[in-house]
Amino acid sequence: MPALLGMLVMGAVLRNCPPIDIANNIEEKWSSSLRTIGLVIILVRAGLGLDPGALKKLSLVVVRLAFTPCLVEATTIAVASNLIVGFEWPWAFMQGFVIAAVSPAVVVPEMLKLVVRGYGIQQGVPTLVIAASSIDDVLALTGFSLSLVLAFATGNIADTVTKGPREVISGVIVGILYGLLMWYIPNKRNNHRTILRFFMLMGGAILFVFGTEDASLQSAGPIGCLTAAFVAAYKWRKQGWKGTTNPMNDAMGVAWNIFEPLMFGLIGAVVEVKNLDAKTVGLGCAVIGIGLLLRIVTTFCVISFAGFTFKEKLFIVFSWLPKGTVQAAIGSVAYDTAVRLNKGESAKAEGLEIITLAVLCILLTAPVGAWLMAVTGPRLLQRADTNPLDDVSEEEDSEAEAEDDEETGGATFPMNDRTVTGETNPGFLQESEAATNTKTENTVDSRL
């Protein structure tokens, strides 16, 4: 079973067992901030792991996979919530978009584990899933925001409809600019550039995400993180940091090892057993099951005729099941809004039911989806002999060498994990050879 299941369960135990219910004393702002930092680490790792060639080849498939299953599942759950649970339509669609969002917190780490082991990378499966998962979340957040406005009439509908695309575009632009900045800062000849790049990338990503949240531009932050990491890694590969040999991957792995238990433990702590009603749980499982069934069928259809084998399609379907991040983040928003605006007991009751179904969705899909990805990945995906991200084309190599020669003027610069060498000095080589021979003779004399 995946480790995150234990983290989720332990978080729920620390929230609901009276002798040790210490999770009740955790400030919600601290909990939310720690979960957000964990999400930033996930998105940065995802951006570093994207394959530019595969992304270009699969761009249309990424769009289909990001939009179609999310919209179909959200609509299906909305109809089921209206007919089975009795929600009004705006509340039903709020429920639909809360449940429909896939979880990068579950999908991306499991996918990166397979990338390191070489599974699916030649066919572009990890790049497809990682890229589409972020867009899927943006779409779900946009749909939820629109439904919230319709339910409470708290804003301009036209502004809400265009808000999502505007946030995505602004996030992409800022991410590209920041990624371009990291092409040159710190300098590639800096002996400490690995740690400097780590702090610059993570610091900028955290600042961008929290800043956009304060500015009510929540969707721009995650997209900006993903874009900045992708753009920066594109140049770093040309400079010698290729794919899984990129030392930034090791640094981000250490950060993830610290924040993974915090993130999933806090998500599990969202569960409050006392708020679970047996009837609501039963109907909620039925609604979630119907939505997942339509999501599975839709996902399989949209990736057909994209060049994948049946086994690869089956794995992509499995990877499109886990939920968790968005559900934990916005599951309580409707209830909190109903309380703040004093909309009455009926609105509060529907808000609590949305929270209940969000929690059920996390418990049912996150561990099962992660387990399916971990177990079926090596069986359904082809393993590459070499990682394509480790291969730089001859054209890129020649460009990098020409750039190095132009900048260094034939000098040699020692670096912590790579040496950039221009034209060598014959005199220097002769002196080095003479020094080596002298040292060898001295060593032999001492031994004799």
C-alpha positions as CSV (number, residue, x, y, z in Angstrom):
1,M,0.0,0.0,0.0
2,P,1.2,3.6,-0.7
3,A,2.8,5.5,2.2
4,L,0.3,8.3,1.8
5,L,-2.5,6.0,3.0
6,G,-0.7,5.8,6.4
7,M,-0.2,9.6,6.4
8,L,-3.9,10.2,5.6
9,V,-5.1,7.7,8.3
10,M,-2.7,9.1,10.9
11,G,-4.0,12.6,10.2
12,A,-7.6,11.5,10.6
13,V,-6.7,9.6,13.9
14,L,-5.0,12.7,15.3
15,R,-8.2,14.6,14.6
16,N,-10.8,12.2,15.8
17,C,-9.4,10.2,18.7
18,P,-10.2,12.1,21.9
19,P,-7.1,11.1,23.9
20,I,-4.7,12.2,21.1
21,D,-6.8,14.6,19.1
22,I,-4.0,17.1,18.9
23,A,-4.9,18.0,15.3
24,N,-7.9,20.0,16.6
25,N,-5.4,22.5,18.0
26,I,-3.7,23.2,14.7
27,E,-4.4,26.7,13.4
28,E,-6.2,26.5,10.0
29,K,-3.9,29.2,8.6
30,W,-0.8,27.2,9.5
31,S,-2.3,24.0,8.1
32,S,-3.3,25.7,4.8
33,S,0.1,27.3,4.5
34,L,2.0,24.1,5.0
35,R,-0.3,22.3,2.5
36,T,0.4,25.1,0.0
37,I,4.2,24.8,0.3
38,G,3.8,21.1,-0.3
39,L,1.9,21.8,-3.4
40,V,4.6,24.2,-4.6
41,I,7.2,21.5,-4.2
42,I,5.1,19.1,-6.2
43,L,4.6,21.6,-9.0
44,V,8.2,22.6,-9.2
45,R,9.3,18.9,-9.4
46,A,6.7,18.4,-12.1
47,G,8.0,21.3,-14.1
48,L,11.6,20.0,-13.8
49,G,10.4,16.6,-15.0
50,L,8.5,17.7,-18.1
51,D,10.0,16.5,-21.4
52,P,9.8,19.4,-24.0
53,G,9.8,17.0,-27.0
54,A,7.0,14.9,-25.7
55,L,5.0,17.9,-24.6
56,K,5.2,19.4,-28.1
57,K,4.2,16.1,-29.6
58,L,1.2,15.6,-27.2
59,S,0.0,19.1,-26.9
60,L,-3.5,18.4,-28.3
61,V,-3.8,15.3,-26.2
62,V,-2.9,17.3,-23.1
63,V,-5.8,19.7,-23.8
64,R,-8.3,16.9,-24.4
65,L,-7.2,15.0,-21.2
66,A,-7.3,18.1,-19.1
67,F,-10.7,19.4,-20.2
68,T,-12.9,16.6,-21.2
69,P,-12.9,14.1,-18.2
70,C,-13.1,17.0,-15.7
71,L,-16.1,18.6,-17.4
72,V,-17.9,15.2,-18.0
73,E,-17.4,14.1,-14.3
74,A,-18.4,17.5,-12.9
75,T,-21.6,17.6,-15.0
76,T,-22.4,13.9,-14.1
77,I,-21.9,14.6,-10.4
78,A,-24.0,17.7,-10.6
79,V,-26.9,15.9,-12.3
80,A,-26.6,13.0,-9.8
81,S,-26.4,15.4,-6.8
82,N,-29.6,17.1,-8.0
83,L,-31.5,13.9,-8.6
84,I,-30.2,11.7,-5.8
85,V,-29.2,14.1,-3.0
86,G,-31.6,16.9,-3.9
87,F,-29.1,19.8,-4.3
88,E,-30.2,22.9,-6.1
89,W,-28.3,23.3,-9.5
90,P,-25.7,25.9,-8.4
91,W,-24.9,23.8,-5.3
92,A,-24.9,20.6,-7.5
93,F,-22.3,22.1,-9.8
94,M,-20.2,23.3,-6.9
95,Q,-20.2,19.7,-5.7
96,G,-19.3,18.5,-9.2
97,F,-16.3,20.7,-9.6
98,V,-15.0,20.0,-6.1
99,I,-15.1,16.3,-6.8
100,A,-13.9,16.4,-10.4
101,A,-10.4,17.9,-9.8
102,V,-7.5,15.4,-10.0
103,S,-4.8,15.6,-7.3
104,P,-1.3,16.6,-8.4
105,A,-0.2,15.8,-4.8
106,V,-0.9,12.2,-5.5
107,V,-0.3,11.9,-9.2
108,V,2.9,13.8,-9.6
109,P,5.1,12.1,-7.0
110,E,4.0,8.6,-8.1
111,M,4.6,9.6,-11.7
112,L,8.1,11.0,-10.9
113,K,9.0,7.7,-9.2
114,L,8.3,5.9,-12.5
115,V,10.2,8.5,-14.5
116,V,13.3,7.9,-12.4
117,R,13.0,4.1,-13.1
118,G,12.5,4.8,-16.8
119,Y,8.9,3.7,-17.2
120,G,6.7,5.4,-19.9
121,I,9.1,8.2,-20.7
122,Q,9.7,7.3,-24.4
123,Q,6.0,7.4,-25.1
124,G,5.6,10.7,-23.1
125,V,3.1,9.3,-20.6
126,P,4.5,11.1,-17.5
127,T,4.7,14.4,-19.4
128,L,1.1,14.1,-20.6
129,V,-0.3,13.3,-17.1
130,I,1.8,15.9,-15.2
131,A,1.0,18.7,-17.6
132,A,-2.7,17.9,-17.9
133,S,-3.2,17.5,-14.1
134,S,-2.4,21.2,-13.5
135,I,-4.7,22.4,-16.2
136,D,-7.4,20.1,-14.9
137,D,-7.2,21.8,-11.4
138,V,-7.4,25.3,-12.9
139,L,-10.5,24.3,-14.8
140,A,-12.1,22.8,-11.7
141,L,-11.3,25.9,-9.6
142,T,-12.8,28.1,-12.3
143,G,-16.0,26.1,-12.5
144,F,-16.3,26.1,-8.7
145,S,-15.8,29.8,-8.5
146,L,-18.5,30.4,-11.1
147,S,-20.9,28.1,-9.3
148,L,-20.2,29.8,-6.0
149,V,-21.1,33.2,-7.6
150,L,-24.4,31.7,-8.9
151,A,-25.3,30.2,-5.6
152,F,-24.6,33.3,-3.5
153,A,-24.7,36.1,-6.1
154,T,-21.5,37.5,-4.5
155,G,-19.9,38.9,-7.7
156,N,-20.1,39.7,-11.4
157,I,-20.8,36.6,-13.4
158,A,-19.1,37.9,-16.6
159,D,-16.0,38.7,-14.6
160,T,-15.9,35.3,-13.0
161,V,-16.3,33.5,-16.4
162,T,-13.2,35.3,-17.8
163,K,-11.2,35.2,-14.6
164,G,-9.9,31.7,-15.1
165,P,-8.4,32.2,-18.5
166,R,-6.9,35.6,-17.4
167,E,-5.3,33.9,-14.4
168,V,-3.9,31.1,-16.5
169,I,-2.4,33.6,-19.1
170,S,-0.9,35.8,-16.4
171,G,0.6,32.8,-14.6
172,V,2.2,31.5,-17.8
173,I,3.7,34.9,-18.6
174,V,5.2,35.4,-15.2
175,G,6.5,31.9,-15.1
176,I,8.2,32.3,-18.5
177,L,9.9,35.6,-17.4
178,Y,11.1,34.1,-14.1
179,G,12.3,31.0,-15.9
180,L,14.3,33.1,-18.4
181,L,15.8,35.0,-15.5
182,M,17.1,31.8,-14.0
183,W,18.9,31.0,-17.3
184,Y,21.5,33.7,-16.3
185,I,21.2,34.0,-12.5
186,P,23.1,32.5,-10.9
187,N,25.9,32.2,-13.4
188,K,26.5,28.7,-14.7
189,R,30.2,28.9,-13.7
190,N,29.3,29.6,-10.0
191,N,30.6,26.8,-7.8
192,H,27.4,27.0,-5.6
193,R,24.9,27.3,-8.4
194,T,22.9,24.2,-7.4
195,I,22.0,25.5,-4.0
196,L,21.5,29.1,-5.4
197,R,19.1,27.8,-8.1
198,F,17.2,25.8,-5.5
199,F,16.6,28.7,-3.2
200,M,15.8,31.0,-6.1
201,L,13.4,28.7,-7.7
202,M,11.6,27.6,-4.5
203,G,11.6,31.1,-3.0
204,G,10.2,32.6,-6.2
205,A,7.6,29.9,-6.5
206,I,6.4,30.2,-2.9
207,L,6.3,34.0,-3.1
208,F,4.3,33.8,-6.4
209,V,1.7,31.3,-5.0
210,F,1.1,33.1,-1.7
211,G,1.1,36.5,-3.5
212,T,-1.5,35.4,-6.0
213,E,-3.7,34.0,-3.2
214,D,-3.7,37.3,-1.5
215,A,-4.5,39.0,-4.8
216,S,-7.4,36.5,-5.3
217,L,-5.7,35.0,-8.4
218,Q,-5.4,31.5,-7.0
219,S,-5.1,29.7,-10.4
220,A,-2.2,31.9,-11.6
221,G,0.2,30.7,-8.8
222,P,0.3,26.9,-9.6
223,I,0.6,27.5,-13.4
224,G,3.4,30.0,-12.8
225,C,5.4,27.5,-10.7
226,L,5.1,24.8,-13.3
227,T,6.0,27.1,-16.1
228,A,9.0,28.7,-14.4
229,A,10.5,25.3,-13.5
230,F,9.9,24.0,-17.0
231,V,11.5,27.0,-18.7
232,A,14.5,27.1,-16.4
233,A,15.1,23.3,-16.7
234,Y,15.1,23.7,-20.5
235,K,18.2,25.8,-20.5
236,W,19.9,23.9,-17.7
237,R,19.7,20.7,-19.8
238,K,21.7,22.5,-22.5
239,Q,24.3,23.4,-19.9
240,G,24.8,19.8,-18.9
241,W,22.0,19.1,-16.3
242,K,20.2,16.4,-18.2
243,G,17.0,14.8,-17.0
244,T,17.5,12.5,-14.0
245,T,21.1,13.7,-13.6
246,N,19.9,17.2,-12.8
247,P,21.1,17.8,-9.2
248,M,18.0,20.0,-8.6
249,N,16.0,16.8,-8.6
250,D,17.9,15.5,-5.6
251,A,17.4,18.8,-3.8
252,M,13.7,18.8,-4.5
253,G,13.5,15.2,-3.4
254,V,14.9,16.1,0.0
255,A,12.3,19.0,0.4
256,W,9.5,16.6,-0.6
257,N,10.6,14.0,1.9
258,I,10.1,16.7,4.6
259,F,6.8,18.1,3.4
260,E,5.1,14.9,2.1
261,P,4.0,13.6,5.6
262,L,3.0,17.1,6.7
263,M,0.9,17.6,3.6
264,F,-1.0,14.3,3.6
265,G,-1.3,14.2,7.4
266,L,-2.9,17.6,7.4
267,I,-5.2,16.6,4.5
268,G,-6.3,13.6,6.6
269,A,-6.9,15.9,9.6
270,V,-9.6,17.6,7.6
271,V,-11.8,14.5,8.2
272,E,-14.3,14.9,11.1
273,V,-16.1,11.7,11.8
274,K,-18.7,13.4,14.0
275,N,-19.9,15.3,10.9
276,L,-20.4,12.2,8.8
277,D,-24.1,11.1,8.4
278,A,-24.8,7.5,7.4
279,K,-27.4,8.5,4.8
280,T,-25.2,11.2,3.4
281,V,-22.2,8.8,3.2
282,G,-24.3,6.2,1.3
283,L,-25.7,8.6,-1.2
284,G,-22.3,10.3,-1.5
285,C,-20.6,7.1,-2.4
286,A,-23.2,6.5,-5.1
287,V,-22.7,10.0,-6.6
288,I,-18.9,9.6,-6.5
289,G,-19.1,6.1,-8.1
290,I,-21.3,7.4,-10.9
291,G,-18.9,10.3,-11.6
292,L,-15.8,8.1,-11.5
293,L,-17.4,5.6,-13.9
294,L,-18.1,8.3,-16.5
295,R,-14.6,9.7,-15.9
296,I,-13.0,6.4,-16.7
297,V,-14.9,5.9,-19.9
298,T,-14.3,9.5,-21.0
299,T,-10.5,9.4,-20.2
300,F,-10.1,6.2,-22.2
301,C,-11.9,7.7,-25.2
302,V,-10.0,11.0,-25.3
303,I,-6.6,9.3,-25.3
304,S,-7.6,6.9,-28.1
305,F,-5.9,7.4,-31.5
306,A,-3.0,9.2,-29.7
307,G,-0.5,6.5,-30.4
308,F,-0.7,4.8,-27.0
309,T,-1.0,1.0,-26.5
310,F,-4.0,-0.5,-24.6
311,K,-1.8,-1.0,-21.5
312,E,-0.6,2.7,-21.6
313,K,-4.2,3.9,-22.0
314,L,-5.2,1.7,-19.0
315,F,-2.5,3.2,-16.9
316,I,-3.4,6.8,-17.8
317,V,-7.0,6.0,-16.7
318,F,-5.7,4.8,-13.4
319,S,-3.6,7.9,-12.9
320,W,-6.6,10.1,-13.6
321,L,-8.5,8.8,-10.5
322,P,-6.8,10.1,-7.4
323,K,-8.3,13.2,-5.7
324,G,-7.1,15.1,-2.6
325,T,-5.5,18.5,-3.1
326,V,-8.4,20.6,-4.4
327,Q,-10.9,18.8,-2.3
328,A,-9.0,19.6,0.9
329,A,-8.5,23.2,-0.3
330,I,-12.0,24.2,-1.3
331,G,-14.2,21.6,0.2
332,S,-15.2,23.9,3.0
333,V,-15.5,27.1,1.0
334,A,-19.2,26.8,0.3
335,Y,-20.0,26.1,4.0
336,D,-17.8,29.0,5.2
337,T,-19.4,31.4,2.7
338,A,-22.9,30.3,3.9
339,V,-21.9,31.0,7.5
340,R,-20.2,34.3,6.7
341,L,-23.2,35.6,4.6
342,N,-25.7,34.2,7.1
343,K,-27.7,32.3,4.4
344,G,-29.7,30.1,6.7
345,E,-29.6,26.5,7.9
346,S,-30.5,25.0,4.5
347,A,-27.4,26.5,2.9
348,K,-25.2,25.5,5.8
349,A,-26.5,21.9,5.6
350,E,-25.7,21.7,1.9
351,G,-22.3,23.1,2.6
352,L,-21.6,20.4,5.2
353,E,-22.7,17.8,2.7
354,I,-20.2,19.1,0.2
355,I,-17.5,18.8,2.9
356,T,-18.6,15.2,3.6
357,L,-18.4,14.2,-0.1
358,A,-15.1,15.9,-0.5
359,V,-13.6,13.9,2.4
360,L,-15.2,10.7,1.1
361,C,-13.7,11.3,-2.3
362,I,-10.2,11.8,-0.8
363,L,-10.5,8.6,1.3
364,L,-11.8,6.5,-1.6
365,T,-9.7,7.7,-4.5
366,A,-6.3,8.9,-3.1
367,P,-5.0,5.7,-1.6
368,V,-6.6,3.5,-4.3
369,G,-5.3,5.6,-7.2
370,A,-1.8,5.8,-5.8
371,W,-1.7,2.1,-5.2
372,L,-2.9,1.4,-8.8
373,M,-0.3,3.7,-10.2
374,A,2.5,2.2,-8.1
375,V,1.5,-1.4,-8.8
376,T,0.5,-1.2,-12.5
377,G,3.0,1.3,-13.7
378,P,5.9,-1.2,-14.1
379,R,3.5,-3.7,-15.6
380,L,1.7,-1.5,-18.1
381,L,4.4,0.9,-19.2
382,Q,7.4,0.2,-21.3
383,R,10.8,0.7,-19.6
384,A,13.4,2.7,-21.5
385,D,17.1,1.6,-21.6
386,T,18.0,5.3,-21.3
387,N,16.1,8.4,-20.2
388,P,15.5,10.6,-23.2
389,L,15.8,13.6,-20.9
390,D,19.5,12.6,-20.5
391,D,20.1,12.9,-24.2
392,V,20.9,16.3,-25.6
393,S,20.8,16.6,-29.4
394,E,24.0,17.2,-31.3
395,E,22.6,20.6,-32.3
396,E,22.1,21.6,-28.7
397,D,25.5,20.3,-27.7
398,S,27.2,22.3,-30.4
399,E,25.3,25.4,-29.4
400,A,26.3,25.0,-25.8
401,E,30.0,24.4,-26.7
402,A,30.0,27.4,-29.0
403,E,28.5,29.5,-26.2
404,D,31.0,28.3,-23.7
405,D,34.0,29.0,-26.0
406,E,32.6,32.5,-26.7
407,E,32.1,33.3,-23.0
408,T,35.2,31.7,-21.6
409,G,37.8,32.6,-24.3
410,G,39.6,29.3,-23.8
411,A,39.7,29.4,-20.0
412,T,38.9,26.5,-17.7
413,F,36.5,27.0,-14.8
414,P,36.2,24.4,-12.0
415,M,32.6,23.6,-11.0
416,N,31.2,21.5,-8.3
417,D,29.6,18.9,-10.6
418,R,30.8,19.7,-14.1
419,T,33.8,21.5,-15.7
420,V,33.4,23.8,-18.6
421,T,36.6,23.8,-20.7
422,G,37.5,25.9,-23.6
423,E,40.8,25.8,-25.6
424,T,43.7,24.3,-23.6
425,N,47.1,25.9,-23.0
426,P,49.9,23.6,-24.2
427,G,52.3,25.2,-21.8
428,F,50.0,24.5,-18.9
429,L,49.7,20.9,-20.0
430,Q,53.5,20.5,-20.2
431,E,53.9,22.0,-16.7
432,S,51.2,19.7,-15.3
433,E,52.8,16.6,-16.9
434,A,56.2,17.5,-15.5
435,A,54.8,18.0,-12.1
436,T,53.0,14.7,-12.3
437,N,56.2,12.9,-13.3
438,T,58.2,14.5,-10.5
439,K,55.5,13.5,-8.0
440,T,55.5,9.9,-9.3
441,E,59.3,9.6,-9.0
442,N,59.3,11.0,-5.5
443,T,56.6,8.5,-4.5
444,V,58.6,5.6,-6.0
445,D,61.8,6.7,-4.2
446,S,60.0,6.9,-0.9
447,R,58.6,3.4,-1.3
448,L,62.1,2.0,-2.1
